[in-house]
Amino acid sequence: MRVAMYYNNKDVRLEELPVPKIGPDELLVKVIASGICGSDVMEWYRIKKAPRVLGHEIAGEIVEVGKDVKKYKIGDRVFVSHHVPCNECHYCLAGHHTLCDTLHSTNFDPGGFAEYIRVPKINVERGVYLLPDEVSFEEGTFVEPLGCVVRGQRIAGIKKDDVVLVIGSGISGLLHIQLARVLEAERVIATDINEYRLNAAKKFGADTVINAKEDMPMRVQEANDGKFADKVIICTSSLEAIAQGLSSVDRAGTILFFAPPAPDIEVPFPLFELWNKGVTLVSTYAAVEPDIKESIELIRTRKVRVREMITHRFGIKDAGLGFNLVAQAKESIKVIIEPHK
């Protein structure tokens, strides 16, 4: 089968691998669509494991079923979660499933930028979801990223009448904007340094857009009757953006760190100011069953519009072009690879 083998952001090669053989408790899924995630182009994270077939935002069709699998059948349209928790450890039992060691060690074989993937037993049991008829394969590639957003906003406690500031209007930021609207935020303010993405933020529901090169705290106050934001969601690893977020949160507000900087980066905190304002700092990673089910329903009901976010589609031989677009973060939103084209 054909795969897109990742070496670095500028070197993604079309290669051949055998179609995976499945065991009695496993599934073989034909990948119809696979989204390129912003994390796929984090070279500080990806290169150390290269060469590797990446891709975890997948939707496809079951083409082979292990003899002991009873829940699924050939022809089922599915989203498959690459990371699944054990549901038994200290962290899972406390509701912190995405901190589970099992979740961090599970995956399908190989990655989603391949014509077929083998779904291991634990993923079959805890990470395969039938796609409703109303959800296309392309829309199914948004299940995982939207699930991460659902989890993040729940952890941040976003609720009706909040003023929400979304810093960074890439794919994650745009999903955060839409979900904040679903949750009836009073006002959503979005920022970016790219005019193309600022226009997209406006299209997908931001009340106010701010070029991040401006004085953001001042502009947030201007947009919000002299107050800062109740909830700040930082969807970029830029240190300047992080500093802007720390300076734009209101008293008793919450900052959600959604996109991480590299592990060797240290971020200075105005600790006294944050302490004095009673600010809560939270972070989030990944998505698990409740988040994924809610994500699928939001897509099915069109409460979150994802189809309109797709800007580019490539066959697997041109996956490298897709990686370049995502890495450049200019005039693209969602880039999808179609392995069988």
Buried (B, 14 or more C-beta within 10 A) or exposed (E): BBBBBBBBBEEBEBEEBEBBEBEEBBBBBBBBBBBBBBBBBBBEEBBEEBEBBBBBBBBBBBBBBBEEBEEBEEEBBBBBBBBBBBBEBEBBEEEBBBBBEBBEEBBBBBBBBBBBBBBBBBBBBBBBBBBBEEBBBBBBBBBBBBBBBBBBBBBBEBBEEBBBBBBBBBBBBBBBBBBBBBBEBEBBBBBBBBEBBBEBBBBBBBBBBBEBEEEBBEBBBEBBEEEBBBBBBBBBBBEEBBBBBBBBBBEEBBBBBBBBBEEEEEEEEEEEEBEEBEBBEBBBBBBBBBBBBBBBBBBBEEEBBBEEBBBBBBBBBBBBBBBBBBBEBEEBBBBBBBBBE
